[in-house]
Amino acid sequence: MSKKVRVRFAPSPTGGLHLGGVRTVLYNYLFAKKNEGEFIVRIEDTDQSRYVSGAEAYIFDTLKWCGLTPDESVQQGGNFGPYRQSERKEMYRQYAEKLVAAGKAYYAFDTPEELEQMRHSDSTTSHQYDHSTRMKMRNSLSLTDAETKQLLASGSGYVIRIKMPKGETIAFTDMIRGEVKFDTSLVDDKVLLKADGMPTYHLAVVVDDYLMKISHAFRGEEWLSSAPVHILLWEYLFGLKNMPQWAHFPLILGPNGKLSKRDGAKYGFPVFSMNWTDPKTHETTAGFKEKGFLPEALINYLALLGWNDGTEQEIFSIDELIEKFSIERVHSAGAKFDFEKAKWFNHEWIKRSSAQKLLPQVKAMLIAEKISHGTDAQLEKIIDLVKDRCTLLTDFVQQTTFFFKSPDTWDTEAVKAKWNDEKKNFFESFAEKIKNSPADAATLENIFKETAAEKNIKPGELQLPFRIMLVGGKFGPPVFHIAEQLGIEETILRINTAIKLF
């Protein structure tokens, strides 16, 4: 890179952080780390009417859980602050006024009623504020200088709009999409400075990217249509040579177009990384964390929703992603979200995780369910036994509870059809024989098979009843490993209890 890589993620604190936003963070983060650069988080809170209490803290909590820590932010600080736009309010006006003085922007005094009338008028070909309607509206282009000065002096409310040129072509090279062109005649005169003195996104993003020395601006493709406005602002204010390189990421698609919160509610999968509770409606939207996902699995899956390294590899650690990531291999087409595939990634990451790493989360879930969990050493052994059977972390509750608590119910229907006195006699003999036996799995299995041979019963016919005796159902790790962890006394107790039921 010809200059130091500095990338930014600039969320608005208007609600929970959608998966598309997390993937944008991830790609920015990977690009920065790959190129020994810096990743900045800047809070874009200029639209105070949409501000939601708690949303900013939620954004940073999400990034922390995902392991995507910024180098500079409201929380970390840095040399280019403030990192919250509302705290930078005064600096934006000077740039807006500079544009007005250069004839590149203008004051607009239109009331909401006048704007509404323009948008619904039958006398205009365009229903947006642009080159074809601006001279019919109340602004410093259609008014005389004296009228404009009088309105400003009287304190009339106004906004500042960019004056989009007519009939020009604006082009730039997108790092993902190649050359992109726009006809300026089709773009409206966007508001740059609002009546309350706050900048809109269009002005603030350009000014902040310049002042924060952003080298690459990566964002979702929904912002592609704003590119001509931003390019002109760069040209007018700072010169195009100072403009960052841009890339517009593809959408994450749900079952019916762009993935949305409504999709999650309708189809029963999360679209946020963590639970988000709207402070106004008190509605909770489910998150991957609470569903039982490891952050490594979610990050791995999101990385491949729109990017691949050109190989068949699917499981990537964050270090591998940093090493192999390149913007050029990000796809331009949307990527379809597949919850079943996301669960597959989680299952793979659970299998690869050590019991020591999984211990705190499994332990916390058992405590929440008021289930005794033994010592940490015991629980680690059990986690190792069952983790291959767990797709979600929440599965550990079912897969570990029976080690610490006798079953409340037994799947007797699975046993009833083939249960007889011979099998009852086998289990009574087996329970007697293991009373003074070591509790290791191999010894227990040998005694089990020897006893079956004595009784002339196939061991395979006995293993299902034995499993149901110990755990209550047809699940769990190898049955003799279960017995080893339960110990001889508890194993015998469960055999005798089940015999009576069977």
Secondary structure as GFF3:
##gff-version 3
##sequence-region A 1 502
A	DSSP	beta_strand	6	9	.	.	.	ID=ss1
A	DSSP	alpha_helix	19	34	.	.	.	ID=ss2
A	DSSP	beta_strand	38	41	.	.	.	ID=ss3
A	DSSP	three_ten_helix	48	50	.	.	.	ID=ss4
A	DSSP	alpha_helix	55	66	.	.	.	ID=ss5
A	DSSP	three_ten_helix	85	88	.	.	.	ID=ss6
A	DSSP	alpha_helix	89	101	.	.	.	ID=ss7
A	DSSP	beta_strand	105	108	.	.	.	ID=ss8
A	DSSP	alpha_helix	112	119	.	.	.	ID=ss9
A	DSSP	three_ten_helix	134	136	.	.	.	ID=ss10
A	DSSP	alpha_helix	145	153	.	.	.	ID=ss11
A	DSSP	beta_strand	159	162	.	.	.	ID=ss12
A	DSSP	beta_strand	169	174	.	.	.	ID=ss13
A	DSSP	beta_strand	178	183	.	.	.	ID=ss14
A	DSSP	three_ten_helix	184	186	.	.	.	ID=ss15
A	DSSP	beta_strand	191	193	.	.	.	ID=ss16
A	DSSP	alpha_helix	201	211	.	.	.	ID=ss17
A	DSSP	beta_strand	216	220	.	.	.	ID=ss18
A	DSSP	three_ten_helix	221	226	.	.	.	ID=ss19
A	DSSP	alpha_helix	227	237	.	.	.	ID=ss20
A	DSSP	three_ten_helix	240	242	.	.	.	ID=ss21
A	DSSP	beta_strand	245	249	.	.	.	ID=ss22
A	DSSP	beta_strand	252	254	.	.	.	ID=ss23
A	DSSP	beta_strand	257	258	.	.	.	ID=ss24
A	DSSP	alpha_helix	261	267	.	.	.	ID=ss25
A	DSSP	beta_strand	276	277	.	.	.	ID=ss26
A	DSSP	beta_strand	284	285	.	.	.	ID=ss27
A	DSSP	alpha_helix	288	291	.	.	.	ID=ss28
A	DSSP	alpha_helix	295	303	.	.	.	ID=ss29
A	DSSP	alpha_helix	318	324	.	.	.	ID=ss30
A	DSSP	three_ten_helix	327	329	.	.	.	ID=ss31
A	DSSP	beta_strand	335	336	.	.	.	ID=ss32
A	DSSP	alpha_helix	339	352	.	.	.	ID=ss33
A	DSSP	alpha_helix	355	368	.	.	.	ID=ss34
A	DSSP	alpha_helix	376	386	.	.	.	ID=ss35
A	DSSP	three_ten_helix	387	389	.	.	.	ID=ss36
A	DSSP	alpha_helix	395	404	.	.	.	ID=ss37
A	DSSP	alpha_helix	413	416	.	.	.	ID=ss38
A	DSSP	alpha_helix	421	433	.	.	.	ID=ss39
A	DSSP	alpha_helix	441	455	.	.	.	ID=ss40
A	DSSP	alpha_helix	459	471	.	.	.	ID=ss41
A	DSSP	alpha_helix	479	486	.	.	.	ID=ss42
A	DSSP	alpha_helix	488	501	.	.	.	ID=ss43
###
